[in-house]
Amino acid sequence: MSTVEDLLRNHQQVIEDVRLIPGGSGIFDVAVNGELIYSKHETGRQAENGEISALFEKLLNK
């Protein structure tokens, strides 16, 4: 399952807009309201299934 599908399936009630903006060399970041929640560049790896959704949920529960 893709990250976008996972986010929409689990959090569609709070997501107004999803945008995929590719970066160079396969690097991508995930930011919510300007706050970085995941960076492939920083971690050096692809996100695991459900990882970004869990980070998004953690941000919602702050």
N, C-alpha and C positions, 0 to 999 in steps of 0.2 A: 504494500500500500504506500502511496506517495505521502509526503509530509503534508501537502495541502489537503488531500483527502482525509488524513488523520485529524488534522486541525478542524476541518469543517464538520466531520462526523461527531467529534467530541465537544466542540465549542461553538457551533454555528449560532447559538443564541446570543453570543457576545461579540462575534466577528462581523464587522461592517464591510471590510474590504480586505482582500488578499492580493498581493502583488508579488510576482516572481521576477526578480531582476538579476540576471546572470552576471557573474563577475568573470574576470580572466582566469585562465588555468584551472577551471572547475571549482574555484573558491566561491563560497557563498556565505552570507551572514543572514541571521534572522533577527530582526529588530521589531519591537512592539512599542508604538508611540515613542520612537526614538531611542528606546533602551535596548541595547544588544543583549539577546538571550542565548544566542548560539553563533559560533564562528568556526567554520571549517579551517580557516587559516590559523586561528589560535589553538584549536585542538589537534590539528594535523590529521584529522580523520573524518570520515563520513559519519553523520549522526546515525545512531542505531534506531531501529523501529520504535516509535513511540517516545523517543527521547525529547524531541522538540515539543511535542504535545505536553509532556510532563513539565518541561520548563515553562511553557506558556501557562499551564495551570498553576504552577508555583507563583508566577508573577501575578496572576489574578487573585491569589489568596494572600497577598501581602497586606 
